[in-house]
Every structure is written in C-alpha cells, then in structure tokens.
C-alpha cells in the first residue's frame, strides 16, 4: 500500500515519548522521578470545573459553531485586545482543540508546498513536523543563537522565507527575547513583509517585570501580519481540556475556520465553557498561586543546578523549563544520554536533539520542591559516574 510522502516522513513527538516511557517505568514499580512533562502539576481551577458541570447540567453537550461559541470568541477578542492595545473583534478570534491545533490550522492557511518557514532553534518539537506535513521547508537562524534576532529574519526573508514562527518565552529553553531584540524583529518583519505566527502559550509565565516583550507592542501596526496563538493549558493547568485560541486578521481566521470545520468540526463544547470561566477572570487566585510557585521553583532548580559540575545553562525568564548543556570533551548523543539517565539514574528528561540542539537536555520544573531537589541530586550523581561517556 502507498502512503503519502509528507505524512510518512513525520517523526513522533519526543516529549510525549519520553514522558510515556518514564510513566511506564514508574507504573511498573521503578524508582523514577520525571521532569519531562510540559504541563502544570496543579489541579484545574474550581471555576472551570464548575462551569463545565453547569454546561453539562444545562445540556450544552452538542455541536457548537465550528470556530467556537460566540461568548468565548468575544471574550478572547476583548481580553487580548487589552493585552496588546488592539481592537480585536469576534471575527479576529477562533477557538481550536488546543494551541497546537491552532498553530496547525494557521500554518495550513499560509504554507504552500516548497515554502520556506523560519523557525527558532531550539524549537518546540512540533514546529518542523507541522511545516513538513504541509510540504514546506523549515530553515533556521544563521546566528545560531538561542533566540531569533532581527537579522535572522532579514537573512531568512532574503533566502526566500515566506513567514516565521516566533516563540518567547521559549520552549524548551525558557528564554525570552529582550525589548530591544523584539523591536528589531518587528522592524525586520515590517521591512520584509513576512507573516508571523507568534506562539504565546507561555505569555503569562514570564518572570520579568510587566508583560513579556511582544512584536505587537513594538509595532502595533503589524497586526494583520501577525497571528497570535495562546490558550488556557499552561496558565490555568488545563492541558487535557484541549482549548487554544488563534487571533489574527479576519481573512486568516476565516480560512482557518473552514479547515477546522472539515477536520474536527468544533472544539469540545464542555471545555469551551470551562475556558470561558477562566478567560473572563474567575480563576485569578489560582493563576497567581501557580505563577508564584513556578517562579519560586525556577529559582530553586537554578540554585541547585549551579552546584552541579559539568553543566552550563542560562536562567530561564519564562515558562517552566531549564535547558542545561552537558559539558564534555566528547560528542554526546543526548537521546542515548536521556535513556541512560532514565534507566540507570532514575530521572526522566527530554533530549536536546528533539529540539534541534544536540548536547542539551530539557528539565521541567513543573514538579514539587522535593522532586526537583531529588532530580538534581540524581543528575549530579549520574554525571559524576560518567555512565554516558
């Protein structure tokens, strides 16, 4: 039987693979601590749970409009208008089955076979696979830095790139583009005319002052070229509810809506009402609690890692990841390193090769203080033994 070339060439999700492997070993009785998961370790806010129950009690369990219920789309338009100083309307907003689905929809509107798309490197594992599925070609920053720069955008556009994905705070590094960097990126976008999908799913987990630097803050006039992707998963511990948002110019949204109508029909009705509760501000106490916990854990894991010889890392300014480099004179295969670390050291992590950076590993600090402390202890012991060499 013949299978489509683009689909057949897709790689599996390494983050899901290593998370599942660690969970499987733990379920089988192994002494494993896992810092693999890209999700908060807190319960979903009560307001979301109550809204879901109410929706079910009221029989709101059938199809909804394909782009989402009107109330949620309107709430999204209003909230992110306030965040970015824009005047978004309901025609600018669309609800999908998670931010990943939102990105896939928006890419499908703008990527044709052979189109080049600039991606950050390190990148979230799904970006290049999404581009590949559409027959596009992923290209990466020439600067080889951990964050995209304005010159990277200019050079990519000169090489034929039609658009880019921007991600700050970044998964896997937790790093954030500075205000000056974002201003230069915005200038480059205006100069080149490329489209941008800004993956803002970690926007509320920024540990600096004020809002995280954003392209639309630097240049609000770019709104028609920039699609915002966000959702409730990371901010409100609602990963399993599968609700994400795309906010863009009405044509981009309209075409994406047609794609969604012919694929998933609509996001889960119950999840939409749960999301509406948190988007309209009914879970602020829990949100602040989670934010403060992550900021404190960020400081904890970094303080502990600084005492571990053989590692180098930049302190993350957002998200809930730290991305240390393994210092060694020899070439290192981080996939083999992470498998060995899990099987021999009892610690689950994600290899940097999954994000395009050999020699790094990703640690999630969406875990308890005790687990974080024990995890760093196990990593230190593993490095001291040199089992990976």
C-alpha positions as CSV (number, residue, x, y, z in Angstrom):
1,X,0.0,0.0,0.0
2,X,1.2,3.5,-0.8
3,X,1.3,6.2,1.9
4,X,1.5,9.9,1.4
5,X,5.2,11.0,1.4
6,X,4.7,14.0,3.7
7,X,2.7,12.1,6.3
8,X,5.0,9.1,6.2
9,X,8.1,11.3,6.9
10,X,6.7,12.8,10.1
11,X,8.6,11.9,13.3
12,X,6.9,11.1,16.6
13,X,6.8,13.6,19.5
14,X,9.9,13.1,21.6
15,X,8.3,14.9,24.6
16,X,5.3,12.5,24.6
17,X,7.6,9.5,24.0
18,X,9.9,10.2,27.0
19,X,7.1,11.3,29.2
20,X,5.3,8.0,28.5
21,X,8.4,5.9,29.0
22,X,9.1,7.5,32.4
23,X,5.4,7.0,33.4
24,X,5.5,3.4,32.2
25,X,8.6,2.6,34.3
26,X,7.2,4.3,37.3
27,X,3.9,2.3,37.0
28,X,5.9,-0.9,36.8
29,X,7.4,-0.1,40.2
30,X,10.7,1.6,39.2
31,X,12.1,4.4,41.3
32,X,11.7,7.2,38.8
33,X,11.4,11.0,39.0
34,X,10.2,12.6,35.8
35,X,10.9,16.2,34.8
36,X,9.6,15.5,31.3
37,X,6.1,16.9,31.4
38,X,5.2,20.2,29.7
39,X,2.2,20.8,31.9
40,X,1.5,22.3,35.3
41,X,1.3,19.9,38.2
42,X,-1.7,21.8,39.7
43,X,-5.4,21.0,39.6
44,X,-7.7,22.8,37.1
45,X,-9.2,25.9,38.8
46,X,-12.6,25.3,40.5
47,X,-14.3,28.0,38.4
48,X,-13.5,25.9,35.2
49,X,-14.7,22.7,36.8
50,X,-18.0,24.4,38.0
51,X,-18.6,25.9,34.6
52,X,-18.1,22.6,32.9
53,X,-20.6,20.9,35.3
54,X,-23.1,23.7,34.7
55,X,-22.7,23.3,31.0
56,X,-23.4,19.6,31.2
57,X,-26.4,20.1,33.5
58,X,-27.8,22.6,31.0
59,X,-27.4,20.2,28.1
60,X,-24.6,22.1,26.4
61,X,-23.1,18.9,25.1
62,X,-23.9,19.1,21.4
63,X,-22.1,20.6,18.4
64,X,-21.1,24.2,18.7
65,X,-20.2,26.6,15.9
66,X,-17.1,25.3,14.2
67,X,-14.9,28.2,15.3
68,X,-16.2,28.2,18.9
69,X,-19.0,29.5,20.9
70,X,-19.7,33.2,20.4
71,X,-19.2,34.0,24.1
72,X,-15.7,32.6,24.2
73,X,-14.6,34.1,20.9
74,X,-15.8,37.5,22.1
75,X,-14.1,37.1,25.5
76,X,-10.9,36.2,23.7
77,X,-11.1,39.2,21.4
78,X,-11.7,41.5,24.3
79,X,-9.0,40.1,26.6
80,X,-6.2,40.1,24.1
81,X,-7.3,43.5,22.8
82,X,-6.5,44.7,26.2
83,X,-3.2,42.8,26.4
84,X,-1.9,44.1,23.1
85,X,-3.6,47.5,22.9
86,X,-5.6,46.4,19.8
87,X,-9.3,46.5,18.9
88,X,-9.9,42.8,18.0
89,X,-13.4,41.8,17.2
90,X,-15.0,38.4,17.2
91,X,-14.0,38.0,13.5
92,X,-10.4,38.0,14.7
93,X,-10.7,35.1,17.1
94,X,-11.1,31.4,16.8
95,X,-11.2,28.5,19.3
96,X,-9.5,25.2,18.5
97,X,-8.6,21.9,20.1
98,X,-5.5,23.3,21.9
99,X,-2.8,25.8,20.9
100,X,-1.1,23.0,18.9
101,X,-4.2,22.7,16.8
102,X,-4.4,26.5,16.4
103,X,-0.9,26.6,15.1
104,X,-1.5,23.7,12.7
105,X,-4.7,25.5,11.4
106,X,-2.9,28.8,10.9
107,X,0.1,27.2,9.2
108,X,-2.2,25.4,6.8
109,X,-3.6,28.7,5.6
110,X,-0.3,30.3,4.7
111,X,2.2,27.4,3.8
112,X,2.2,26.0,0.3
113,X,4.5,23.2,-0.9
114,X,8.0,24.4,-1.2
115,X,7.5,27.5,1.0
116,X,10.4,28.3,3.4
117,X,9.5,29.0,7.0
118,X,11.9,30.4,9.6
119,X,11.8,28.5,12.9
120,X,13.6,29.2,16.1
121,X,16.3,26.8,17.2
122,X,15.9,25.3,19.7
123,X,12.3,24.8,18.5
124,X,9.3,23.1,20.0
125,X,9.2,19.6,18.6
126,X,6.1,20.0,16.6
127,X,7.1,23.1,14.6
128,X,9.2,21.4,11.9
129,X,6.8,18.4,11.7
130,X,3.9,20.7,11.1
131,X,5.8,22.5,8.3
132,X,6.9,19.2,6.8
133,X,3.3,17.9,6.7
134,X,2.3,20.8,4.5
135,X,5.3,20.3,2.2
136,X,7.0,23.4,3.5
137,X,10.7,23.7,4.2
138,X,12.0,24.7,7.6
139,X,15.0,27.0,7.8
140,X,16.8,28.1,10.9
141,X,18.6,31.3,12.2
142,X,22.0,31.8,10.8
143,X,23.2,33.4,14.0
144,X,22.9,30.0,15.8
145,X,21.8,31.8,18.9
146,X,19.3,30.5,21.4
147,X,16.8,33.2,20.3
148,X,15.8,34.6,16.9
149,X,17.1,38.1,16.0
150,X,16.1,40.8,13.6
151,X,19.0,40.0,11.3
152,X,17.9,36.3,11.3
153,X,14.6,37.4,10.0
154,X,16.1,39.6,7.3
155,X,18.5,36.9,6.1
156,X,15.7,34.3,6.1
157,X,13.5,36.6,4.1
158,X,16.4,37.2,1.6
159,X,16.7,33.4,1.3
160,X,13.0,33.2,0.3
161,X,11.3,32.6,3.6
162,X,7.6,33.5,3.5
163,X,7.0,33.5,7.2
164,X,8.2,32.6,10.6
165,X,7.2,31.1,14.0
166,X,8.1,33.2,17.0
167,X,8.1,31.7,20.5
168,X,9.0,33.8,23.5
169,X,9.0,32.6,26.3
170,X,10.6,29.7,24.5
171,X,10.0,26.0,24.9
172,X,12.5,24.4,25.6
173,X,14.8,27.0,27.0
174,X,12.5,29.3,28.9
175,X,14.5,32.2,27.4
176,X,12.8,35.5,26.5
177,X,13.7,38.0,23.7
178,X,14.5,41.4,25.2
179,X,12.6,44.5,24.4
180,X,15.4,45.7,22.0
181,X,15.5,42.3,20.3
182,X,11.8,42.3,19.8
183,X,11.9,45.9,18.4
184,X,14.5,44.8,15.8
185,X,12.5,41.7,14.9
186,X,9.4,43.9,14.4
187,X,11.4,46.2,12.2
188,X,12.6,43.3,10.1
189,X,9.0,42.0,9.8
190,X,7.8,45.3,8.5
191,X,10.8,45.6,6.1
192,X,10.3,42.1,4.7
193,X,6.5,41.7,4.8
194,X,6.7,38.1,6.0
195,X,3.8,36.6,8.0
196,X,4.3,35.6,11.7
197,X,2.7,33.0,13.9
198,X,3.6,34.1,17.5
199,X,3.3,31.1,19.8
200,X,2.4,32.9,23.1
201,X,1.2,29.9,25.1
202,X,3.7,30.8,27.9
203,X,3.0,34.5,27.9
204,X,1.6,34.5,31.5
205,X,4.6,32.6,32.8
206,X,7.0,35.5,32.4
207,X,9.2,36.3,35.5
208,X,10.4,39.7,34.4
209,X,8.5,43.0,35.1
210,X,5.3,43.8,33.3
211,X,4.2,41.9,30.2
212,X,6.5,39.8,28.2
213,X,8.1,41.8,25.2
214,X,5.9,41.3,22.2
215,X,6.1,42.1,18.5
216,X,2.7,43.9,18.6
217,X,3.9,46.0,21.5
218,X,6.9,47.0,19.5
219,X,4.8,47.7,16.4
220,X,1.0,47.6,16.8
221,X,0.6,48.2,13.0
222,X,1.8,44.7,12.3
223,X,-1.5,43.1,13.5
224,X,-2.5,42.0,10.0
225,X,0.7,40.1,9.5
226,X,0.9,38.5,13.0
227,X,-1.3,35.6,14.2
228,X,-1.3,35.2,18.0
229,X,-1.6,31.7,19.4
230,X,-2.5,31.2,23.0
231,X,-4.8,29.2,25.2
232,X,-5.6,28.0,28.7
233,X,-3.4,25.0,29.0
234,X,-0.3,26.3,30.7
235,X,-1.7,29.4,32.5
236,X,-4.6,27.6,34.1
237,X,-3.5,23.9,34.3
238,X,-6.0,22.9,31.7
239,X,-3.8,20.8,29.3
240,X,-6.3,18.0,29.0
241,X,-9.3,20.2,28.2
242,X,-7.7,21.0,24.8
243,X,-8.7,24.6,24.2
244,X,-6.5,27.0,22.3
245,X,-7.0,30.3,20.6
246,X,-5.9,31.9,17.4
247,X,-6.2,35.7,16.9
248,X,-5.4,37.2,13.5
249,X,-6.8,39.2,10.6
250,X,-10.3,38.1,9.7
251,X,-9.3,36.5,6.4
252,X,-6.7,34.3,8.0
253,X,-9.2,33.3,10.7
254,X,-12.0,32.7,8.2
255,X,-9.9,30.3,6.0
256,X,-8.6,28.6,9.1
257,X,-12.2,28.2,10.3
258,X,-13.0,26.4,7.1
259,X,-10.1,24.0,7.6
260,X,-11.3,23.3,11.1
261,X,-14.9,22.8,10.0
262,X,-13.7,20.0,7.7
263,X,-11.4,18.3,10.3
264,X,-12.6,18.5,13.9
265,X,-15.9,20.3,13.4
266,X,-15.6,22.2,16.7
267,X,-13.7,22.1,20.0
268,X,-15.3,20.2,22.9
269,X,-18.4,22.1,24.0
270,X,-17.9,21.5,27.7
271,X,-14.3,22.5,27.6
272,X,-15.2,25.8,25.9
273,X,-17.5,26.8,28.8
274,X,-14.7,25.8,31.2
275,X,-12.3,28.0,29.3
276,X,-14.8,30.9,29.2
277,X,-14.8,31.0,33.0
278,X,-11.0,31.4,33.3
279,X,-10.7,33.8,30.4
280,X,-13.2,36.1,32.0
281,X,-11.2,36.3,35.2
282,X,-12.9,33.7,37.5
283,X,-9.7,31.9,38.4
284,X,-7.2,34.7,39.1
285,X,-6.4,33.5,42.6
286,X,-5.3,30.1,41.3
287,X,-3.5,31.6,38.4
288,X,-1.4,33.9,40.7
289,X,-0.7,31.0,43.0
290,X,0.6,28.8,40.2
291,X,2.7,31.7,38.8
292,X,4.3,32.3,42.2
293,X,5.0,28.6,42.6
294,X,6.7,28.4,39.2
295,X,8.8,31.5,39.8
296,X,10.0,30.1,43.2
297,X,10.7,26.7,41.7
298,X,12.6,28.3,38.8
299,X,14.9,29.9,41.4
300,X,15.2,26.6,43.3
301,X,16.2,24.5,40.4
302,X,18.7,27.1,39.1
303,X,20.3,27.4,42.5
304,X,20.7,23.6,42.7
305,X,21.9,23.2,39.1
306,X,24.6,25.9,39.7
307,X,26.2,23.5,42.2
308,X,26.4,20.7,39.6
309,X,29.7,20.4,37.8
310,X,29.6,19.6,34.1
311,X,26.5,21.8,33.3
312,X,26.1,25.2,31.7
313,X,22.7,27.0,31.4
314,X,21.0,30.4,31.2
315,X,18.5,31.2,33.9
316,X,15.1,31.0,32.2
317,X,12.9,34.1,32.3
318,X,9.7,32.3,31.4
319,X,7.8,29.0,31.0
320,X,8.7,26.1,33.4
321,X,11.8,24.7,31.7
322,X,15.5,25.0,32.2
323,X,17.8,23.8,29.3
324,X,21.3,22.9,30.5
325,X,24.2,21.9,28.2
326,X,26.2,18.8,29.1
327,X,29.8,19.9,29.2
328,X,32.1,17.2,27.8
329,X,35.1,17.0,25.6
330,X,33.4,14.2,23.5
331,X,30.4,14.4,21.2
332,X,27.3,13.4,23.1
333,X,24.2,11.8,21.8
334,X,21.5,13.3,24.1
335,X,18.9,10.7,23.2
336,X,21.2,8.0,24.4
337,X,22.1,10.2,27.4
338,X,18.5,10.6,28.4
339,X,17.6,7.0,28.0
340,X,20.6,6.0,30.2
341,X,19.8,8.7,32.7
342,X,16.3,7.3,33.0
343,X,17.2,3.6,33.1
344,X,20.3,3.9,35.2
345,X,19.8,7.2,37.1
346,X,16.0,7.1,37.6
347,X,15.5,10.5,36.1
348,X,13.3,11.3,33.2
349,X,14.3,14.3,31.0
350,X,13.9,15.3,27.3
351,X,17.0,15.2,24.9
352,X,18.0,18.4,23.3
353,X,18.1,16.6,19.9
354,X,14.3,16.7,19.9
355,X,14.5,20.5,19.9
356,X,17.3,20.7,17.3
357,X,20.2,21.1,19.8
358,X,22.5,18.2,20.4
359,X,24.2,18.3,23.8
360,X,21.4,19.8,25.8
361,X,18.6,18.3,27.9
362,X,15.3,19.9,29.0
363,X,14.2,19.8,32.6
364,X,10.7,20.8,33.6
365,X,10.3,22.4,37.0
366,X,6.5,21.7,36.9
367,X,7.2,19.4,39.9
368,X,7.3,19.5,43.7
369,X,10.2,21.0,45.5
370,X,11.2,17.6,46.8
371,X,11.1,16.1,43.3
372,X,13.2,18.9,41.9
373,X,15.8,18.6,44.7
374,X,16.0,14.8,44.2
375,X,16.1,15.1,40.5
376,X,19.1,17.4,40.5
377,X,20.8,15.1,43.0
378,X,20.3,12.1,40.6
379,X,21.5,14.1,37.7
380,X,24.6,15.1,39.6
381,X,25.3,11.5,40.6
382,X,24.8,10.3,37.0
383,X,27.3,12.9,35.7
384,X,29.8,12.0,38.4
385,X,29.6,8.3,37.5
386,X,30.2,9.2,33.8
387,X,27.8,6.4,32.7
388,X,27.1,8.4,29.5
389,X,30.7,8.6,28.4
